[in-house]
Amino acid sequence: MGSRASRLLREEEIEEIKKETGFSHSQITRLYSRFTSLDKGENGTLSREDFQRIPELAINPLGDRIINAFFPEGEDQVNFRGFMRTLAHFRPIEDNEKNKNPSATEPLNSRTNKLLFAFRLYDLDRDDKISRDELLQVLRMMVGVNISDEQLGSIADRTIQEADTNGDSCISFNEFIKASFVVNIHICTVVLVLVNI
Amino acid sequence: RTLALKMAPLRRSSTLRLTGLLCLSFLVFFSRGFASHDVVSEKSSGTIQEDSHSQANSTAHKKTFPVLSFNYEHVRTPFEISLWILLALFMKLGFHIIPTVSHIVPESCLLIFVGLLVGGIIKATGEQPPVLDSNLFFLYLLPPIILDAGYFLPMRSFTENIGTILMFAVVGTLWNVFFIGGMMYAVCQIDAAELAHVDLLSCLLFGSIISAVDPVSVLAVFEEIHINELLHILVFGESLLNDAVTVVLYHLFKEFAHEQTITVTGAILGVISFFVVSLGGVMVGVIYGIVGAFTSRFTSYSRVIEPLFVFLYSYMAYLSAEIFHLSGIMSLIACGVIMRPYVEANISHKSYTTVKYFLKMWSSVSDTLIFIFLGVSTVAGPHTWNWIFVIFTVIFCLVSRVLGVIGLTAFINKFRIVKLTKKDQFIIAYGGLRGAIAFSLGFLLDNDEIKNLFLTAIITVIFFTVFVQGMTIRPLVELLAVKKKKESKESINEEIHTQFLDHLLTGIEDICGHYGHHHWKDKLNRFNKTYVKRWLIAGERSTEPQLISFYNKMELKQAMMMVESGSAAKLPTIVSTVSIRNVPTKGAPKPSRAISKSREEEIRRLLRANLQKTRQRLRSYSRYELLNDPLEDNISEARFRKQREMERRVMTEPLEIEPKCNKGVYQTVRGLSILHQNRFRTH
């Protein structure tokens, strides 16, 4: 339509994305229109600035980390496929999917992958362990500036003490899963109920 | 030893027998107490007459001074009330001492049974047993239970399932009302039943009374089976929120039955009235909640009366809603929910404990009394037993509940993330217990001939649900292997991850441009933090992040547990300033805490000297005897201490005290500051 050089999504692409992520047709088109509205440069990819333009994200304590999660290692642009691939983690878990294809790779929105996504947001240096410093950084972001370092430190210590089972004073992925087993329920509710308009 | 072992079972059975005998004798004693008051009152009035008579006759005759006189009349009412409450408490105690029975039969059944016994005994002595007065029930017995439930409502699971709960409460109850009312009208048309005088409106009125799920019964039964939180909150939430529907429909049909006509305007007004009743009730509760929270900001000046504020504001919310025929239950719940986070931040720890235990105590007593009275009223009330009416009522109640749950779940599951399975549906349907609210509403009807018929049916349904469903739900839960409540300890991990996930999901929703559940919750939290908390929470706690208050609460709990278990051994994180267990990943050297021996000796000397000098003067400062009482009643006092410590450290530099103060004071203050400085150093 006119000057807006927005590329229309082709049917084959929609089919591919559907197979890869499991989103429905209408959800994909809706998310594509959101993608294009965020893409001010109109080059089919999003940069970090495009994300940072979202006002609510700026006040979100985890805003930067969430944005980083969209960009694969070392890259500065993300296309629609990558966008959808990240969002696919947040689809509701459907039990009948498990029976369909037991030999195929785990779907992106399985419980483990959801937890892995959350874990990676804590673990910035990707060493598969949440160290005390990384935990402190997250706590500092969530709690604000008024709390003293010592108090935050004791909270971090207690957190690690509760979760750490092998005594390395870091939280590995398995310990993370176990420590948040009640939170698993909340992981199941990680979903965007995209109404089919 | 074998002899002792043989004696043990004998002794146990004799203890049981003794306890049973005691209970029975208490029962007889109490019921005689209630029944004999009439006799006693006659006697006392007789004595009074005699006295005046004798006085009038012989004024000159000196009356002997009564060393011991008997006047029961003027303490009669409080005495009887206390007797009833004592009976309830003994029954409650008795059931827990005799474990075998309470394992099979839920407490509510036993209490109704006791009520039947007491009522029977009273009736056997020829007296009229007291009936559960609706006023007494609605104004005194019901509010504590609802407040207890509302104040400790798990907000997170409640708000997550609010859609489902509302669907069940509103649509489910409406379905029940019309289904039962309609079907009972059809039944009344059968000639064999001789119920032709019961018209459609009365049937619908009956339907509106009987279809509401009762929170008291649900609480009583569900509490004992420890079912998982989702099912508990669904059934319980439904029982709370359907009050609005019940109130509206009850008054509506009562009006219609009076007028004997249904008008379209009436129906429309009914719908409007529903919104007014429910939202109005909630608003009244919110207003009282905010006022209560604001008041608690200033109660630091008189800590002892703090719990009373909580109770009174909530009770006033209930009563104010009842003035306007709004939903008192929703008002009470709203008040408790709104007030709680702010009040808890403001009141002292002791007041918090008081509030918690008083609520539990009152609701427990109320609950017991309600069931006992239900039993007594069954024996008392005039009954009109009509086989067909009663049996069909029970059948239709069950059928409509099952159909309603199945139908609604099929619809709701389209929107739910965690779908409700067939097992869940069964428990929800089976947990639809009726209780004392239905009875009291029925009691308020005024037409005598139909009223007894309805009351009998209501009581039968209540008995059926409480006895049959109440007793069988526990084995069924075991049989169906329904998920039980997870015995999860509160953990800081969980709190951190929950908040982390909330932020994450809000962020994702914002990226997608989707204004969903998390978006609005985040906005509400932000609003709460910037504006509301500042107004309603006193002092610096208003800016305290949720994580910190959670952590402090946990630490306090751990400290209490530690003291109660008698071991002060492992205290990982209660050290305030330096984290001893600081194990950094890079292997940095531990911070040294060693104080040289000479320094220690010097400090000891200073302490001793100053302590002796200032002991007399410092009685008012005894609050600062910190090390003797590790459990301050208020965590803010710990913070206060920390602050003071900082101040003292600054103050030990040249003290600018006005020369007017005498030397003694100067020395005292100086000594005190050194005392504190050294105390905290040797911590």
Chai-1 contact restraints between the chains, C-beta under 6 A:
chainA,res_idxA,chainB,res_idxB,connection_type,confidence,min_distance_angstrom,max_distance_angstrom,comment,restraint_id
A,R34,B,C512,contact,1.0,0.0,6.0,A-B,restraint_1
A,R34,B,G513,contact,1.0,0.0,6.0,A-B,restraint_2
A,I54,B,D510,contact,1.0,0.0,6.0,A-B,restraint_3
A,E56,B,D510,contact,1.0,0.0,6.0,A-B,restraint_4
A,L57,B,G507,contact,1.0,0.0,6.0,A-B,restraint_5
A,L57,B,D510,contact,1.0,0.0,6.0,A-B,restraint_6
A,N60,B,H503,contact,1.0,0.0,6.0,A-B,restraint_7
A,N60,B,G507,contact,1.0,0.0,6.0,A-B,restraint_8
A,P61,B,H503,contact,1.0,0.0,6.0,A-B,restraint_9
A,L62,B,H503,contact,1.0,0.0,6.0,A-B,restraint_10
A,L62,B,L504,contact,1.0,0.0,6.0,A-B,restraint_11
A,L62,B,G507,contact,1.0,0.0,6.0,A-B,restraint_12
A,I66,B,G507,contact,1.0,0.0,6.0,A-B,restraint_13
A,F90,B,I508,contact,1.0,0.0,6.0,A-B,restraint_14
A,P92,B,I417,contact,1.0,0.0,6.0,A-B,restraint_15
A,S131,B,T585,contact,1.0,0.0,6.0,A-B,restraint_16
A,M142,B,Q499,contact,1.0,0.0,6.0,A-B,restraint_17
A,V143,B,P545,contact,1.0,0.0,6.0,A-B,restraint_18
A,V143,B,L547,contact,1.0,0.0,6.0,A-B,restraint_19
A,N146,B,T543,contact,1.0,0.0,6.0,A-B,restraint_20
A,I147,B,I548,contact,1.0,0.0,6.0,A-B,restraint_21
A,G153,B,S579,contact,1.0,0.0,6.0,A-B,restraint_22
A,S154,B,T573,contact,1.0,0.0,6.0,A-B,restraint_23
A,S154,B,S579,contact,1.0,0.0,6.0,A-B,restraint_24
A,I155,B,Y551,contact,1.0,0.0,6.0,A-B,restraint_25
A,D157,B,S579,contact,1.0,0.0,6.0,A-B,restraint_26
A,D157,B,R581,contact,1.0,0.0,6.0,A-B,restraint_27
A,R158,B,I492,contact,1.0,0.0,6.0,A-B,restraint_28
A,R158,B,T573,contact,1.0,0.0,6.0,A-B,restraint_29
A,T159,B,I492,contact,1.0,0.0,6.0,A-B,restraint_30
A,T159,B,N493,contact,1.0,0.0,6.0,A-B,restraint_31
A,E162,B,S491,contact,1.0,0.0,6.0,A-B,restraint_32
A,E162,B,N493,contact,1.0,0.0,6.0,A-B,restraint_33
A,A163,B,N493,contact,1.0,0.0,6.0,A-B,restraint_34
A,S169,B,V583,contact,1.0,0.0,6.0,A-B,restraint_35
A,A179,B,N493,contact,1.0,0.0,6.0,A-B,restraint_36
A,S180,B,H497,contact,1.0,0.0,6.0,A-B,restraint_37
A,V182,B,S488,contact,1.0,0.0,6.0,A-B,restraint_38
A,V182,B,E494,contact,1.0,0.0,6.0,A-B,restraint_39
A,V183,B,E494,contact,1.0,0.0,6.0,A-B,restraint_40
A,V183,B,H497,contact,1.0,0.0,6.0,A-B,restraint_41
A,V183,B,T498,contact,1.0,0.0,6.0,A-B,restraint_42
A,H186,B,L501,contact,1.0,0.0,6.0,A-B,restraint_43
A,C188,B,V418,contact,1.0,0.0,6.0,A-B,restraint_44
A,T189,B,I417,contact,1.0,0.0,6.0,A-B,restraint_45
A,V191,B,I417,contact,1.0,0.0,6.0,A-B,restraint_46
A,L192,B,C512,contact,1.0,0.0,6.0,A-B,restraint_47
A,L192,B,H514,contact,1.0,0.0,6.0,A-B,restraint_48
